[in-house]
Amino acid sequence: MEAYKRAYSIKQRIPLKNLKVAIAYVGLRGPINNGEVKCELDLRQPGKTAFESFAKRVNKLLSWINKPEHFLQDFKEYKVDNMLWRAVVEASNKK
């Protein structure tokens, strides 16, 4: 939400301090359909570190685009015990 807020701020030339964000949930139904449809408005604002976390992830993605070999290195370091991860690592080690 913080990224959208900042983008909107820049595009519309509105200072960040003058903007608030919200999420509207429409068509909420319970686990048992009793015909009742609800809605909810979430007015919580993004945390102070939300944008920094987002920026780190975007920068990591961009670094992989510029240097694809780093993606494979990072992938190998992120050890996960499943068949797909092992197959990718084994295939990359054969090259």
Secondary structure, DSSP 4 states (H G I P E B T S, - for coil): -HHHHHHHHHHHT--GGG----EEEEEE--SS--S--EEEEE-PPPPTTHHHHHHHHHHHHHHHHH-HHHHHHHHHHS---SHHHHHHHHHHHH-
